[in-house]
């Protein structure tokens, strides 16, 4: 079976049987990705390792001892997923791009990763795309990392569908959220959008901290409801923009 087909089977196990069964099956289906170093290139998180470390510190300081498992959606190189697993939590990273273990870039890397994962009980990664058709079927979890993902959903599937996808995480204890602070990255005309809806573009002011945070707080509030409190945790600086890390916490 090819690596791509293995990844598809892993996705089905994750959705139908949950993360525990996925880990049990890890010798066949899940691969452990060794996070990129800047020298190996390509990965968003590793090329910005200082800011990634800052973001992890902000996340780690908010994690509760009662939160046993975590889904990292759009996990990129898996740096944050691996850090979450190092705390003893069951951590599953999901990404639609086969970056770290592309057979073309790193021949044999997939098989090497399977060997590593046989001794790993609480860390796994799956190549799959989260879509409007499968987001409802994701397993229940205590914590979700949804970092720099929402604007992709918005421009690919439309505003209404993106909000509906976000609402499926109601019930999760903690949702760590960030999105772009540049409006054009929400614009479906900049992408081959998978929707025929006529889309409005967010009304925040580009790169204006208050405006961007207020907009995304409204999105989280309207989709998750009154059961959640939402607050700003910190700023993550990249070359061309700053992204703001928000936390939606379920009220006790």
C-alpha positions as CSV (number, residue, x, y, z in Angstrom):
1,X,0.0,0.0,0.0
2,X,1.3,3.4,-0.9
3,X,2.1,6.1,1.7
4,X,-0.8,8.2,0.3
5,X,-3.3,5.3,0.7
6,X,-2.0,4.6,4.2
7,X,-2.6,8.3,5.1
8,X,-6.2,8.0,3.7
9,X,-6.8,4.9,5.9
10,X,-5.4,6.8,8.9
11,X,-7.9,9.6,8.2
12,X,-10.8,7.1,8.2
13,X,-9.7,5.5,11.4
14,X,-9.3,8.9,13.1
15,X,-12.9,10.0,12.1
16,X,-14.7,6.7,12.6
17,X,-12.9,5.2,15.6
18,X,-11.1,8.1,17.3
19,X,-7.6,9.0,18.2
20,X,-6.9,6.2,20.7
21,X,-7.5,3.5,18.0
22,X,-5.4,5.6,15.6
23,X,-2.5,5.4,18.0
24,X,-3.0,1.7,18.5
25,X,-2.8,1.3,14.7
26,X,0.2,3.6,14.4
27,X,2.6,0.9,13.2
28,X,0.6,0.8,9.9
29,X,-1.2,4.1,9.4
30,X,0.3,7.0,11.4
31,X,3.7,8.5,10.9
32,X,5.7,10.6,13.4
33,X,7.2,13.6,11.7
34,X,10.5,14.8,13.0
35,X,10.1,18.6,12.9
36,X,12.0,20.5,10.2
37,X,15.1,22.5,11.1
38,X,15.6,25.7,9.2
39,X,18.4,24.0,7.2
40,X,16.0,21.5,5.8
41,X,13.7,24.3,4.7
42,X,10.1,24.5,3.6
43,X,8.2,24.4,6.9
44,X,6.3,27.5,8.1
45,X,6.8,26.8,11.8
46,X,10.5,26.0,11.6
47,X,11.5,28.9,9.5
48,X,10.0,31.1,12.2
49,X,11.2,29.0,15.1
50,X,11.6,31.8,17.6
51,X,8.0,32.9,17.1
52,X,6.8,29.3,17.1
53,X,8.5,28.9,20.5
54,X,6.8,32.0,21.7
55,X,3.4,30.8,20.6
56,X,4.0,27.4,22.3
57,X,4.8,29.1,25.6
58,X,1.6,31.1,25.4
59,X,-0.4,27.9,24.7
60,X,1.4,25.8,27.3
61,X,0.7,28.3,30.0
62,X,-3.1,27.9,29.4
63,X,-3.3,24.2,29.2
64,X,-5.2,22.5,32.0
65,X,-4.1,19.3,33.7
66,X,-7.5,17.9,33.0
67,X,-6.9,18.1,29.2
68,X,-5.6,14.7,28.1
69,X,-5.8,15.0,24.3
70,X,-5.2,17.6,21.6
71,X,-5.9,18.0,17.9
72,X,-3.6,20.3,15.9
73,X,-5.4,21.1,12.7
74,X,-3.2,22.5,10.0
75,X,-0.2,21.3,12.0
76,X,2.4,22.2,9.3
77,X,5.8,20.7,10.4
78,X,4.3,19.4,13.6
79,X,6.4,21.4,16.0
80,X,3.5,22.4,18.2
81,X,2.0,18.9,18.0
82,X,5.3,17.4,19.2
83,X,5.6,19.9,22.0
84,X,2.1,19.0,23.2
85,X,2.9,15.3,23.2
86,X,6.0,16.0,25.2
87,X,3.7,17.1,28.0
88,X,2.2,13.6,28.2
89,X,-1.0,14.4,26.2
90,X,-2.2,12.4,23.3
91,X,-1.5,14.7,20.4
92,X,-2.6,14.2,16.8
93,X,-1.5,16.6,14.0
94,X,-3.6,16.9,10.8
95,X,-2.4,18.6,7.7
96,X,-3.4,18.4,4.1
97,X,0.2,18.9,2.8
98,X,2.7,16.1,2.8
99,X,5.6,18.5,3.6
100,X,7.9,16.7,6.0
101,X,7.8,13.3,4.4
102,X,7.5,13.9,0.7
103,X,8.8,10.9,-1.1
104,X,10.3,13.1,-3.8
105,X,12.2,15.3,-1.3
106,X,13.1,12.7,1.2
107,X,13.1,9.1,-0.3
108,X,12.4,6.5,2.4
109,X,11.3,9.1,5.0
110,X,7.8,7.6,5.3
111,X,9.1,4.1,6.1
112,X,11.6,5.6,8.6
113,X,8.8,7.5,10.3
114,X,6.8,4.4,10.7
115,X,9.7,2.8,12.5
116,X,9.9,5.7,14.8
117,X,6.2,5.7,15.5
118,X,6.1,2.0,16.7
119,X,7.6,3.2,20.0
120,X,5.5,6.3,20.2
121,X,2.3,6.0,22.2
122,X,0.9,9.5,22.2
123,X,2.0,11.3,19.1
124,X,0.8,10.8,15.5
125,X,0.2,12.7,12.3
126,X,-2.3,12.3,9.4
127,X,-2.3,13.7,5.9
128,X,-5.9,14.7,5.3
129,X,-7.9,17.7,4.3
130,X,-10.6,19.0,6.7
131,X,-13.6,19.8,4.6
132,X,-17.3,20.7,5.2
133,X,-18.1,17.0,4.6
134,X,-15.8,15.5,7.3
135,X,-15.3,18.2,9.9
136,X,-18.5,17.0,11.8
137,X,-16.9,13.5,12.1
138,X,-13.7,14.5,13.8
139,X,-13.3,12.8,17.2
140,X,-14.1,14.6,20.4
141,X,-11.0,16.1,22.1
142,X,-10.1,18.4,25.0
143,X,-8.0,21.0,23.1
144,X,-8.0,22.1,19.5
145,X,-5.2,24.2,17.9
146,X,-6.7,26.1,14.9
147,X,-3.8,28.3,14.0
148,X,-3.8,30.2,10.6
149,X,-6.5,27.8,9.2
150,X,-9.8,29.7,9.4
151,X,-9.1,32.2,6.6
152,X,-8.3,29.2,4.3
153,X,-11.7,27.8,5.0
154,X,-13.3,31.2,4.5
155,X,-11.9,31.7,1.0
156,X,-12.2,28.1,-0.1
157,X,-15.7,27.3,1.2
158,X,-17.3,30.6,1.9
159,X,-18.0,32.6,5.0
160,X,-21.2,30.8,6.0
161,X,-19.6,27.4,5.6
162,X,-16.4,28.4,7.4
163,X,-18.4,29.6,10.4
164,X,-20.4,26.4,10.4
165,X,-17.1,24.4,10.4
166,X,-15.9,26.4,13.3
167,X,-19.1,25.8,15.2
168,X,-18.5,22.1,15.2
169,X,-15.9,22.6,17.9
170,X,-18.5,23.5,20.5
171,X,-17.9,21.3,23.5
172,X,-14.1,21.4,23.2
173,X,-12.6,22.8,26.5
174,X,-10.0,25.1,24.8
175,X,-9.7,26.4,21.2
176,X,-6.5,28.2,20.4
177,X,-7.2,30.4,17.4
178,X,-5.4,32.7,15.1
179,X,-5.9,33.9,11.5
180,X,-4.4,36.4,9.1
181,X,-4.6,40.1,9.8
182,X,-4.7,40.9,6.0
183,X,-8.2,41.1,4.4
184,X,-7.1,40.1,0.9
185,X,-6.1,36.6,2.2
186,X,-9.8,36.0,3.0
187,X,-10.8,37.0,-0.5
188,X,-12.1,34.0,-2.6
189,X,-11.0,35.9,-5.8
190,X,-7.4,35.2,-4.7
191,X,-8.1,31.5,-4.8
192,X,-10.0,28.9,-6.8
193,X,-12.9,29.0,-4.4
194,X,-15.0,26.0,-4.0
195,X,-18.1,28.0,-3.5
196,X,-20.5,30.0,-5.7
197,X,-21.5,32.3,-2.9
198,X,-21.1,36.0,-3.3
199,X,-18.7,36.7,-0.4
200,X,-18.3,39.6,1.8
201,X,-14.8,40.4,2.9
202,X,-14.1,40.9,6.6
203,X,-14.5,44.5,7.8
204,X,-11.4,44.8,9.9
205,X,-8.6,47.2,9.2
206,X,-5.5,45.5,7.9
207,X,-2.9,44.9,10.6
208,X,-4.8,47.0,13.1
209,X,-4.6,45.0,16.3
210,X,-7.8,46.1,17.9
211,X,-9.8,45.9,14.7
212,X,-8.5,42.4,13.8
213,X,-9.0,41.1,17.3
214,X,-12.4,42.5,17.6
215,X,-13.5,40.9,14.3
216,X,-12.2,37.5,15.2
217,X,-13.6,37.6,18.7
218,X,-17.0,38.3,17.1
219,X,-16.6,35.3,14.8
220,X,-15.7,33.0,17.7
221,X,-18.5,34.4,19.9
222,X,-21.2,34.1,17.2
223,X,-20.2,30.5,16.2
224,X,-19.4,29.0,19.7
225,X,-22.0,30.8,21.7
226,X,-22.3,32.1,25.2
227,X,-20.7,29.0,26.8
228,X,-17.2,30.4,25.8
229,X,-15.1,33.2,27.0
230,X,-12.7,34.6,24.5
231,X,-9.5,36.6,25.2
232,X,-6.3,37.7,23.4
233,X,-3.1,35.8,24.6
234,X,-0.4,37.5,22.6
235,X,1.1,38.6,19.3
236,X,3.1,36.5,16.9
237,X,5.3,38.5,14.5
238,X,6.1,37.3,11.0
239,X,8.0,39.0,8.2
240,X,4.9,40.7,6.6
241,X,2.3,40.7,9.4
242,X,1.4,40.1,13.0
243,X,-1.0,37.4,13.9
244,X,-2.9,37.4,17.1
245,X,-3.4,34.4,19.3
246,X,-6.9,34.1,20.8
247,X,-8.2,31.5,23.3
248,X,-11.8,30.4,23.5
249,X,-12.3,28.7,26.8
250,X,-15.4,26.8,27.7
251,X,-17.0,28.2,30.8
252,X,-17.2,25.9,33.8
